[in-house]
Each structure stands twice: as structure tokens, then as C-alpha cells.
């Protein structure tokens, strides 16, 4: 994990997080059947969890990539500067009117 320190830090913070362990220990038993072998059931749940998290993170990665593409244009920056200027002028007028 030397090449990606963020990955190692995230792994250790998740592994050592008592809240994550309590959630898994609380929720997992209701999805397990005692009459069948436990290890394959846990593996299936782990794979399902990885799949759900992967889809969730890929969704947000796509949203952020799209937002970055939309925001990183001169037109958007010009529009945002004008909007911010108008808001600051409105706050100034409001402050002046309140005095």
C-alpha cells in the first residue's frame, strides 16, 4: 500500500472503525441461515456489498466528472462571476438600507 497512501488510510480507518463493525454485527445475522454453511453466505453478502458500493461510487464519479466538465468552461465562470457580483451588490444594498 506504499504507492497509494490514501487507500491504506481508508482501509485502516474502516477496519478500525467500531461503528462499521457494530453495523455489520447487528445486520448480518438476519441474512444468515444457521442450517447452511456460514462462510459461503458471508462471502455472498460481501460480494453483494462490494457490488453495491462499486455502483454507488461509480455513479458519484460520473456525476462529479460531468459537473467538472460543465463547470470548467469560460461561459460558466463568467456566469458565476456575474451571479456572485450581483449577490454581493444585493448584500451591500441590504446592509446600507438597514443602517
C-alpha positions in Angstrom: 0.0 0.0 0.0 3.0 2.3 -0.3 2.1 3.7 -3.7 -1.4 4.9 -2.6 -1.3 6.1 1.0 -5.0 7.2 0.7 -6.1 3.7 0.1 -4.2 2.4 3.1 -5.5 5.2 5.3 -9.1 4.5 4.2 -8.7 0.8 4.7 -7.3 1.1 8.2 -9.9 3.8 9.2 -12.7 1.5 8.0 -11.3 -1.7 9.6 -10.7 0.0 12.9 -14.0 1.9 13.0 -16.1 0.4 15.8 -19.3 1.8 14.2 -18.7 -0.2 11.0 -18.1 -3.4 13.0 -21.3 -2.8 15.0 -23.4 -2.3 11.9 -22.1 -5.5 10.3 -22.5 -7.5 13.6 -26.0 -6.1 14.0 -27.3 -6.5 10.4 -25.5 -9.6 9.2 -27.2 -12.3 11.4 -30.6 -11.5 9.9 -29.4 -12.5 6.5 -27.7 -15.8 7.6 -29.3 -19.2 7.8 -27.9 -21.4 10.5 -28.9 -24.6 8.6 -26.4 -23.8 5.8 -22.7 -23.3 5.8 -21.9 -19.8 7.1 -18.7 -19.0 5.1 -20.4 -19.1 1.6 -23.2 -16.9 2.9 -20.8 -14.3 4.3 -18.9 -14.4 1.0 -22.1 -13.8 -0.9 -23.0 -10.9 1.3 -19.5 -9.4 1.0 -19.7 -9.7 -2.8 -23.1 -8.0 -2.8 -21.8 -5.3 -0.6 -18.8 -4.7 -2.9 -21.1 -4.6 -5.9 -23.5 -2.0 -4.3 -20.6 0.2 -3.2 -19.0 -0.1 -6.6 -22.1 1.0 -8.4 -22.7 3.8 -5.8 -19.1 5.2 -6.2 -19.1 4.9 -10.0 -22.4 6.8 -10.1 -20.9 9.6 -8.0 -17.7 9.6 -10.0 -19.8 10.1 -13.2 -21.8 12.9 -11.6 -18.6 14.7 -10.4 -16.9 14.2 -13.8 -20.0 15.6 -15.6 -20.1 18.6 -13.1 -16.4 19.2 -13.6 -16.9 19.3 -17.4 -19.8 21.7 -17.1 -18.1 23.9 -14.6 -14.7 24.1 -16.3 -15.9 26.4 -19.1 -15.4 30.1 -19.6 -19.1 30.6 -20.0 -19.9 29.0 -16.6 -17.1 31.0 -14.9 -18.4 34.3 -16.5 -22.0 33.5 -15.4 -20.8 32.5 -11.9 -18.8 35.8 -11.5 -21.8 37.8 -12.6 -24.1 36.0 -10.1 -21.6 36.3 -7.3 -21.2 40.1 -8.1 -25.0 40.5 -8.1 -25.3 38.7 -4.7 -22.5 40.9 -3.2 -24.2 44.1 -4.5 -27.5 42.9 -3.1 -26.0 42.3 0.3 -24.3 45.7 0.1 -27.6 47.4 -0.7 -29.4 45.5 2.1 -26.7 46.5 4.6 -26.8 50.1 3.5 -30.7 50.1 3.7 -30.6 48.5 7.2 -28.3 51.3 8.6 
